[in-house]
């Protein structure tokens, strides 16, 4: 049952990684056959079960190699190999206990008890990993004791956390008398008083007062608090380094994030940040981020300037990128 469930969720493909996963599936199946046909005492039974679970561990890492660590929303482990390793080590201890009790007390004492403990361990492991009632609890506990990693989230600032476009247009209206709305900025080079918008914002972001007074995107504070409570969360932005101090202070004042949670990607790109999921409003950032590793996913924060998805259409179709219009919608992905 569990095998068919896993292959339905993660079907075999024609790629080399999938062939390796199939090989380990076969190895596990033959191990069970050996267990049934050739084991004739409790100690052997216990050690063979341990080997089977060791194969599950290796199989789990082959699944990670093929699909990455996480899938779905909220992000859940593609596999949990370290759980099987823990039970494999437990069964080794059971095997030693079986050998000891058989040698000292006789097979009808410790041997049978160890056999029953192994069956209990097998049932417990299956229940913890596959039961719909407790597997999320198992995952959360495994994450807390660092047995299972948690996906790290990276957030862009401008257009995601900070409502920079209305802030720029408000200042441009005072300086140049140009009256425009956020919806008018449909591309980064949209002219504002004869100046491309991206040039204008680059100039304004050098002003510490402008950075400090940037309004927050609606719903961002509550959503980020929720996400930070579940996953390691940081911020990655290519804002000017000249006002980085003000940017960090803005993040601290509004989101409680300190300098160690901020990465300045000026001069590099966001594909180099240490994260599994990126929330951004610029499609090329998401594309380069995901291209770096199959273990990555992206969330495009929908804005008037990113409504054309041609560049990332294939990634959206594959589910590597999802498009969301508000922080409320993004928050629901992690609940």
C-alpha positions as CSV (number, residue, x, y, z in Angstrom):
1,X,0.0,0.0,0.0
2,X,2.7,2.5,1.0
3,X,4.7,1.6,-2.1
4,X,1.8,2.3,-4.5
5,X,1.1,5.6,-2.6
6,X,4.7,6.7,-2.9
7,X,4.9,5.9,-6.7
8,X,1.6,7.7,-7.3
9,X,3.1,10.9,-5.7
10,X,6.6,10.4,-7.1
11,X,6.3,8.4,-10.3
12,X,9.2,6.8,-12.1
13,X,10.6,8.7,-15.1
14,X,13.1,7.8,-17.8
15,X,16.0,9.7,-16.1
16,X,19.0,8.2,-14.5
17,X,18.0,9.4,-11.0
18,X,14.7,7.6,-11.3
19,X,16.5,4.4,-12.4
20,X,18.5,4.5,-9.2
21,X,15.4,4.9,-7.1
22,X,13.9,1.9,-8.9
23,X,17.1,-0.1,-8.2
24,X,16.8,0.6,-4.4
25,X,13.1,-0.3,-4.5
26,X,14.1,-3.7,-6.0
27,X,16.8,-4.1,-3.4
28,X,14.3,-3.6,-0.6
29,X,11.8,-6.0,-2.2
30,X,14.5,-8.8,-2.5
31,X,15.5,-8.1,1.1
32,X,12.0,-8.8,2.2
33,X,12.0,-12.0,0.2
34,X,15.3,-13.1,1.8
35,X,13.8,-12.3,5.2
36,X,10.8,-14.6,4.5
37,X,12.7,-17.5,2.9
38,X,16.0,-17.7,4.7
39,X,15.9,-16.3,8.2
40,X,15.6,-19.1,10.8
41,X,16.3,-17.4,14.1
42,X,15.4,-14.2,15.9
43,X,18.9,-12.6,15.8
44,X,19.1,-13.0,12.0
45,X,15.6,-11.7,11.6
46,X,16.5,-8.6,13.6
47,X,19.7,-7.8,11.7
48,X,18.0,-8.3,8.3
49,X,15.2,-5.9,9.3
50,X,18.0,-3.4,10.2
51,X,19.5,-3.8,6.8
52,X,16.1,-3.3,5.1
53,X,15.7,0.0,7.0
54,X,19.2,1.0,6.0
55,X,18.2,0.4,2.4
56,X,15.2,2.7,3.0
57,X,17.6,5.3,4.2
58,X,19.7,5.1,1.0
59,X,16.5,5.0,-1.0
60,X,15.3,8.1,0.7
61,X,18.4,10.0,-0.3
62,X,18.1,8.8,-3.9
63,X,14.5,10.3,-3.8
64,X,16.0,13.6,-2.5
65,X,18.6,13.6,-5.3
66,X,15.8,13.1,-7.9
67,X,13.1,15.5,-6.6
68,X,14.9,17.7,-4.0
69,X,14.1,17.9,-0.3
70,X,10.7,19.5,-0.4
71,X,7.5,19.5,-2.4
72,X,4.0,20.9,-2.3
73,X,2.5,23.7,-0.3
74,X,3.0,23.9,2.6
75,X,6.5,22.5,1.8
76,X,6.8,19.0,3.0
77,X,9.8,16.6,2.8
78,X,9.9,14.6,-0.4
79,X,11.4,11.8,1.8
80,X,12.5,11.4,5.4
81,X,15.6,9.2,5.1
82,X,17.0,10.0,8.5
83,X,13.9,8.6,10.2
84,X,14.7,5.2,8.6
85,X,18.3,5.4,9.7
86,X,17.2,5.9,13.4
87,X,15.0,2.8,13.3
88,X,17.8,0.9,11.5
89,X,20.1,1.7,14.4
90,X,17.4,0.7,16.9
91,X,17.0,-2.6,15.2
92,X,20.8,-3.2,15.4
93,X,20.5,-2.7,19.2
94,X,17.6,-5.2,19.2
95,X,19.7,-7.6,17.3
96,X,22.5,-7.4,19.8
97,X,19.9,-7.8,22.6
98,X,18.5,-10.8,20.9
99,X,21.9,-12.4,20.6
100,X,22.7,-11.6,24.2
101,X,19.4,-13.0,25.6
102,X,19.5,-16.1,23.4
103,X,23.0,-16.8,24.6
104,X,22.4,-16.1,28.2
105,X,18.7,-17.0,28.8
106,X,17.7,-19.1,25.8
107,X,15.6,-18.4,22.7
108,X,12.2,-18.7,24.4
109,X,13.0,-15.8,26.6
110,X,14.8,-12.8,25.1
111,X,14.6,-14.0,21.5
112,X,10.8,-14.0,21.3
113,X,10.7,-10.7,23.2
114,X,13.1,-9.1,20.8
115,X,11.1,-10.4,17.8
116,X,8.0,-8.8,19.2
117,X,9.9,-5.5,19.8
118,X,11.0,-5.5,16.2
119,X,7.5,-6.0,14.9
120,X,6.4,-3.2,17.2
121,X,9.2,-1.0,15.9
122,X,8.2,-1.7,12.3
123,X,4.6,-0.9,13.0
124,X,5.6,2.3,14.9
125,X,7.9,3.5,12.1
126,X,5.2,3.0,9.5
127,X,2.6,4.7,11.6
128,X,4.8,7.7,12.3
129,X,5.8,8.2,8.7
130,X,2.7,7.3,6.8
131,X,-0.4,7.8,9.0
132,X,-2.3,10.9,7.9
133,X,-3.2,11.5,11.5
134,X,0.4,11.9,12.9
135,X,2.9,12.3,10.1
136,X,2.8,16.1,10.2
137,X,3.5,15.9,14.0
138,X,6.3,13.4,13.2
139,X,7.8,15.8,10.7
140,X,7.6,18.8,13.0
141,X,9.3,16.8,15.8
142,X,12.0,15.6,13.4
143,X,12.6,19.2,12.4
144,X,12.9,20.4,16.0
145,X,15.6,17.8,16.8
146,X,17.4,18.5,13.5
147,X,16.6,15.0,12.1
148,X,14.8,16.6,9.2
149,X,15.7,20.0,7.6
150,X,13.2,22.8,7.2
151,X,12.9,24.8,4.0
152,X,14.5,28.2,4.3
153,X,12.5,31.2,2.9
154,X,14.0,34.3,1.3
155,X,11.9,37.4,0.8
156,X,12.5,40.3,-1.6
157,X,11.9,43.8,-0.2
158,X,10.7,46.2,-2.9
159,X,7.4,45.2,-4.3
160,X,7.1,42.3,-1.8
161,X,7.6,43.7,1.7
162,X,7.9,47.4,0.8
163,X,5.3,49.3,-1.2
164,X,8.0,51.2,-3.1
165,X,6.1,52.2,-6.3
166,X,3.5,54.5,-4.7
167,X,6.3,55.9,-2.5
168,X,8.4,56.8,-5.6
169,X,5.4,58.2,-7.4
170,X,4.4,60.4,-4.5
171,X,7.9,61.9,-4.3
172,X,8.0,62.3,-8.1
173,X,4.7,64.2,-8.0
174,X,6.2,66.6,-5.5
175,X,9.4,67.1,-7.4
176,X,8.2,67.0,-11.1
177,X,4.4,67.5,-10.9
178,X,3.8,64.2,-12.6
179,X,0.7,62.4,-11.3
180,X,0.7,58.6,-11.9
181,X,-0.7,55.6,-10.2
182,X,0.9,52.3,-9.3
183,X,-1.1,50.6,-12.1
184,X,0.6,52.8,-14.6
185,X,4.0,51.2,-13.9
186,X,3.7,48.2,-16.2
187,X,7.5,47.9,-16.8
188,X,10.6,48.9,-14.9
189,X,11.5,51.4,-17.6
190,X,8.1,53.1,-17.7
191,X,8.8,56.8,-18.1
192,X,7.9,59.0,-15.1
193,X,8.4,62.7,-16.1
194,X,10.7,61.6,-18.8
195,X,12.8,59.5,-16.5
196,X,12.7,55.6,-16.6
197,X,11.2,54.4,-13.4
198,X,14.1,52.1,-12.5
199,X,16.5,55.0,-12.7
200,X,14.2,57.1,-10.5
201,X,13.9,54.5,-7.8
202,X,17.7,53.8,-7.9
203,X,18.2,57.5,-7.1
204,X,15.6,57.7,-4.4
205,X,16.9,54.6,-2.6
206,X,20.1,56.4,-2.0
207,X,18.2,58.8,0.3
208,X,18.1,57.5,3.9
209,X,15.0,59.4,4.7
210,X,13.2,57.9,1.7
211,X,14.2,54.4,2.7
212,X,13.2,54.9,6.4
213,X,9.7,56.1,5.5
214,X,8.9,53.4,3.0
215,X,5.4,52.0,3.6
216,X,4.8,48.3,4.2
217,X,2.8,46.1,1.8
218,X,-0.6,45.3,3.2
219,X,-0.8,42.1,5.1
220,X,3.0,41.6,5.0
221,X,3.7,42.0,8.8
222,X,1.2,39.3,9.9
223,X,2.1,36.9,7.1
224,X,5.8,37.2,7.7
225,X,5.3,36.6,11.4
226,X,3.4,33.4,10.6
227,X,6.0,32.2,8.2
228,X,8.9,33.0,10.5
229,X,7.3,31.0,13.2
230,X,7.5,27.9,11.1
231,X,10.5,28.3,8.8
232,X,13.9,29.9,8.8
233,X,13.3,33.2,7.0
234,X,15.6,35.9,5.7
235,X,15.6,38.8,3.3
236,X,17.5,39.2,0.1
237,X,17.6,42.5,-1.9
238,X,19.8,44.4,-4.3
239,X,19.2,47.8,-2.6
240,X,22.1,50.2,-2.5
241,X,24.8,49.5,0.1
242,X,24.9,53.2,0.8
243,X,21.6,53.0,2.7
244,X,21.9,49.4,3.9
245,X,21.9,50.6,7.5
246,X,18.5,52.3,7.0
247,X,17.2,49.2,5.2
248,X,18.1,46.9,8.1
249,X,16.6,49.3,10.6
250,X,13.4,49.4,8.5
251,X,13.3,45.6,8.6
252,X,13.9,45.5,12.3
253,X,11.2,48.2,13.0
254,X,8.6,46.6,10.9
255,X,9.4,42.8,10.9
256,X,11.7,42.3,13.8
257,X,14.5,41.1,11.5
258,X,18.0,41.9,12.4
259,X,21.1,42.4,10.2
260,X,22.0,38.7,10.2
261,X,18.8,37.9,8.4
262,X,19.6,40.4,5.5
263,X,21.6,39.5,2.4
264,X,22.6,42.3,0.0
265,X,22.7,40.8,-3.5
266,X,24.1,43.9,-5.2
267,X,26.7,42.8,-7.7
268,X,25.6,39.2,-7.6
269,X,22.2,37.6,-8.1
270,X,19.6,35.8,-6.0
271,X,20.6,32.4,-7.3
272,X,23.5,32.5,-4.8
273,X,21.4,33.0,-1.7
274,X,21.1,30.1,0.8
275,X,17.3,29.3,0.6
276,X,14.9,26.8,-0.8
277,X,12.0,29.2,-1.5
278,X,12.1,32.8,-2.8
279,X,9.3,35.3,-2.8
280,X,10.0,38.0,-5.4
281,X,8.2,40.3,-7.8
282,X,10.8,40.1,-10.6
283,X,10.5,36.9,-12.8
284,X,14.1,36.8,-13.9
285,X,15.2,36.6,-10.2
286,X,12.9,33.6,-9.7
287,X,14.1,31.9,-12.9
288,X,17.8,32.2,-12.0
289,X,17.1,31.1,-8.4
290,X,15.3,27.9,-9.4
291,X,17.8,27.1,-12.2
292,X,20.5,26.7,-9.5
293,X,18.9,23.7,-7.8
294,X,16.0,21.3,-8.3
295,X,15.4,21.7,-4.5
296,X,14.1,25.3,-5.0
297,X,10.6,26.8,-5.5
298,X,9.5,30.4,-6.2
299,X,6.5,32.6,-5.4
300,X,5.8,35.5,-7.8
301,X,4.2,38.4,-5.9
302,X,1.8,39.6,-8.6
303,X,2.3,43.3,-9.5
304,X,1.3,45.4,-12.5
305,X,4.9,45.2,-13.9
306,X,5.1,41.4,-13.9
307,X,1.8,40.3,-15.4
308,X,3.6,38.8,-18.5
309,X,4.8,35.3,-17.5
310,X,6.3,34.2,-20.8
311,X,9.8,33.9,-19.3
312,X,8.6,31.7,-16.5
313,X,5.6,30.0,-18.1
314,X,7.2,26.6,-18.1
315,X,8.2,26.8,-14.4
316,X,4.6,27.9,-13.5
317,X,3.2,24.9,-15.4
318,X,5.6,22.5,-13.6
319,X,4.6,24.0,-10.3
320,X,8.1,25.3,-9.5
321,X,6.7,28.8,-9.4
322,X,3.3,29.8,-8.1
323,X,1.7,33.3,-8.6
324,X,0.0,35.0,-5.7
325,X,-1.7,38.4,-5.6
326,X,-1.5,39.2,-1.9
327,X,0.2,38.3,1.4
328,X,-2.9,36.6,2.6
329,X,-2.7,34.2,-0.4
330,X,1.0,33.6,0.3
331,X,0.4,33.0,4.0
332,X,-2.2,30.3,3.1
333,X,0.5,28.4,1.3
334,X,2.4,27.8,4.5
335,X,-0.5,26.9,6.8
